[in-house]
Amino acid sequence: MRQGAVHSIRGTVANANSLKRYRVDLQNGTDVTTLRMVDVQSDGSFNVNGIPPGHYGMDLVGQRIVEHIEVDVTDRDLSDVRLEAKASPHVTARVTGVAGADGENIKLFLRPAVNPTAPIVFSRRDGTGVYTFEGPSPRPNVVLALGLPSGMGIRRVKLNGRAVADLVVDLSHGGGEIEVVIGAR
């Protein structure tokens, strides 16, 4: 059985802090299965070999996913792919619809919407009830909550005052404030 043509993707990471370790994850564009993981070299270069033609997602991963791009491999190698190491969006959240002790046990999480196996980002709640997320993915994320009072669920989510569909907040254009409205199921 003859194997089809395979290619490589070569590129560089701009603004890579040499003190941090980064890797590039290549995913199948249809089911988001991770196909390859390669380390970024100290000079910021990376090389992913053995890639058949197709549509792929690429994540630059530090402690969290710091950039996501889409690439198409056709009939030749890609040699000029550029990723940028940038700060994760700053995201805070508030929970409404529950009061007092009922709200104190709630924990909020963000999970990248397109890759359910990607790391979940936890939040910290301060004394004023504001949740802060450390290093969320700069792309669509699903809002998750644990510790909700019995019979309650997430009724609605807003990002920067605008309602979102399916509990998904798109952070690809930066961060902001999430409002999570809790109510009876």
For each residue, the residues with C-beta under 8 A, 3 or more apart:
1:
2:
3: 6
4: 52 53
5: 52 53 75
6: 3 49 50 51 52
7: 51 52 53 73 76 77 78
8: 47 48 49 50 51 77 78
9: 26 47 48 51 58 71 73 77 78 81
10: 45 46 47 48 77 78 79 80 81
11: 45 46 78 79 80 81 82 83
12: 44 45 46 81 82 83
13: 16 22 24 40 44 45 46 60 82 83 84 85
14: 44 82 83 84 85
15: 84 85 86
16: 13 20 22 40 44 85
17: 20 85
18: 42
19:
20: 16 17 62 63 85
21: 39 40 62
22: 13 16 39 40 60 61 62 66 85
23: 37 38 39 40 60 61
24: 13 37 38 40 46 48 58 59 60 61 83
25: 34 36 37 58 59 61
26: 9 34 35 36 37 38 48 51 56 57 58
27: 32 33 34 35 56 57 58 59 115
28: 31 32 33 35 54 56 57
29: 32 54 55 56 57 70
30: 55
31: 28
32: 27 28 29 57 114 115 116 117
33: 27 28
34: 25 26 27 37 115 117
35: 26 27 28 51 56
36: 25 26 48 50 51
37: 23 24 25 26 34
38: 23 24 26 46 47 48
39: 21 22 23 46
40: 13 16 21 22 23 24 44 45 46 60
41: 44 45 46
42: 18
43:
44: 12 13 14 16 40 41
45: 10 11 12 13 40 41
46: 10 11 12 13 24 38 39 40 41
47: 8 9 10 38
48: 8 9 10 24 26 36 38 51
49: 6 8
50: 6 8 36
51: 6 7 8 9 26 35 36 48 54 56 73
52: 4 5 6 7 73
53: 4 5 7 73 74 75
54: 28 29 51 72 73
55: 29 30 70 71 72
56: 26 27 28 29 35 51 70 71 72 73
57: 26 27 28 29 32 68 69 70 71 114 115
58: 9 24 25 26 27 68 69 70 71 81 83
59: 24 25 27 65 67 68 115 118
60: 13 22 23 24 40 65 66 67 68 83 84 85
61: 22 23 24 25 64 65 66
62: 20 21 22 66 85
63: 20 135
64: 61 88 119 121 134 135 136 137
65: 59 60 61 68 112 118 119 137 138 139
66: 22 60 61 62 85 86 87 88 138
67: 59 60 83 84 85 86 138
68: 57 58 59 60 65 137 138 139 172
69: 57 58 81 83
70: 29 55 56 57 58
71: 9 55 56 57 58 78 81
72: 54 55 56
73: 7 9 51 52 53 54 56 78
74: 53
75: 5 53
76: 7
77: 7 8 9 10
78: 7 8 9 10 11 71 73 81
79: 10 11
80: 10 11
81: 9 10 11 12 58 69 71 78
82: 11 12 13 14
83: 11 12 13 14 24 58 60 67 69
84: 13 14 15 60 67
85: 13 14 15 16 17 20 22 60 62 66 67
86: 15 66 67 138
87: 66
88: 64 66 134 135 136 137 138
89: 136 138 171 174 175 176
90: 175
91: 110 132 133 136 169 171 175 176 177 178
92: 130 131 132 133 175 176 177 178
93: 108 123 130 131 133 143 177 178 179 180
94: 129 130 131 177 178 179 180
95: 98 103 106 108 129 131 145 180 182
96: 179 180 181 182
97: 152 155 181 182 183
98: 95 102 103 106 148 149 152 182
99: 102 103
100: 103 104
101: 104 105
102: 98 99 105 149
103: 95 98 99 100 106 129 182
104: 100 101
105: 101 102 147
106: 95 98 103 125 145 146 147 148 182
107: 122 123 125 145 146 147
108: 93 95 123 125 131 133 143 144 145 180
109: 120 121 122 123 143 144 145 146
110: 91 120 121 123 133 136 137 141 142 143 144 169
111: 116 118 120 121 141 142 144
112: 65 115 116 118 137 139 140 141 142
113: 139 140 141 142 168
114: 32 57 139 140
115: 27 32 34 57 59 112 118
116: 32 111 112
117: 32 34
118: 59 65 111 112 115 137
119: 64 65
120: 109 110 111 144
121: 64 109 110 111 133 134 135 136 137 141
122: 107 109 133 134
123: 93 107 108 109 110 131 132 133 134
124: 131 132 134
125: 106 107 108 129 130 131
126: 129 130 131 132
127:
128:
129: 94 95 103 125 126
130: 92 93 94 125 126
131: 92 93 94 95 108 123 124 125 126
132: 91 92 123 124 126
133: 91 92 93 108 110 121 122 123 136
134: 64 88 121 122 123 124
135: 63 64 88 121
136: 64 88 89 91 110 121 133 141 171 175
137: 64 65 68 88 110 112 118 121 141 171
138: 65 66 67 68 86 88 89 171 172
139: 65 68 112 113 114 170 171 172
140: 112 113 114 168 169 170 171 172
141: 110 111 112 113 121 136 137 168 169 170 171
142: 110 111 112 113 166 167 168
143: 93 108 109 110 154 157 167 168 169 178 180
144: 108 109 110 111 120 167
145: 95 106 107 108 109 148 154 180 182
146: 106 107 109
147: 105 106 107
148: 98 106 145 152 153 154 182
149: 98 102 152 182
150:
151: 184 185
152: 97 98 148 149 182 183 184 185
153: 148 182 183 184 185
154: 143 145 148 157 167 180 181 182
155: 97 181 182 183
156: 163 181
157: 143 154 163 164 167 168 169 178 179 180 181
158: 161 162 163 164 178 179 181
159: 162 164 169 170 176 177 178
160: 176 177
161: 158 179
162: 158 159
163: 156 157 158
164: 157 158 159 167 168 169 170
165: 168
166: 142
167: 142 143 144 154 157 164
168: 113 140 141 142 143 157 164 165
169: 91 110 140 141 143 157 159 164 178
170: 139 140 141 159 164 173
171: 89 91 136 137 138 139 140 141 174 175 176
172: 68 138 139 140
173: 170
174: 89 171
175: 89 90 91 92 136 171
176: 89 91 92 159 160 171
177: 91 92 93 94 159 160
178: 91 92 93 94 143 157 158 159 169
179: 93 94 96 157 158 161
180: 93 94 95 96 108 143 145 154 157
181: 96 97 154 155 156 157 158
182: 95 96 97 98 103 106 145 148 149 152 153 154 155
183: 97 152 153 155
184: 151 152 153
185: 151 152 153
